Amino acid sequence: MAKNTYETLFILDSNQYARDPGGVSKQIEQIITENEGNVLVSRMWMEQRLAYPIDKHQKGTYWLTYFEIEGENLVKIERAFQLCEPVLRELTLKLDHRLVEPMLANARGESFSVSSHGEDEQDDSDNNSSDDAKAEDDSVVSSEA
């Protein structure tokens, strides 16, 4: 079975994260690697006040992780995330294969550029459609005159 790329956003207990940031992040990575996954990028996104209390927590640390894993193992790691003490909430999404590289580059803080060939094709099609629209406008104007 082929490995898919997933993005998981965690809301972590800010107090536990503040006491041991390395341990909490290591715990998340360990859950993924124990279930035959490969962590691509894992980083803190932000810390902020929650819109509503979660288990009496007013503040949460948002942690973003990108990883590759086979689909059959996804259920196992989601259950492990729910049992992980610092994790208040988590949401896992499957990434479209076309978005993997730009998303990973963004998560790493790198810039990602599309090949110029792909941009040229888009620009040409946009120019052709605008030329067609202009030709239609000219024919409407000449028929009114």
HELIX and SHEET records of a PDB file:
HELIX    1   1 SER A   14  ARG A   19  1                                   6    
HELIX    2   2 PRO A   21  GLU A   34  1                                  14    
HELIX    3   3 GLY A   71  LEU A   83  1                                  13    
HELIX    4   4 VAL A  100  ARG A  108  1                                   9    
HELIX    5   5 SER A  116  GLU A  144  1                                  29    
SHEET    1   A 4 ASN A  38  ILE A  54  0                                        
SHEET    2   A 4 HIS A  57  GLU A  70 -1                                        
SHEET    3   A 4 LYS A   3  ASP A  13 -1                                        
SHEET    4   A 4 VAL A  87  LYS A  94 -1                                        
END                                                                             
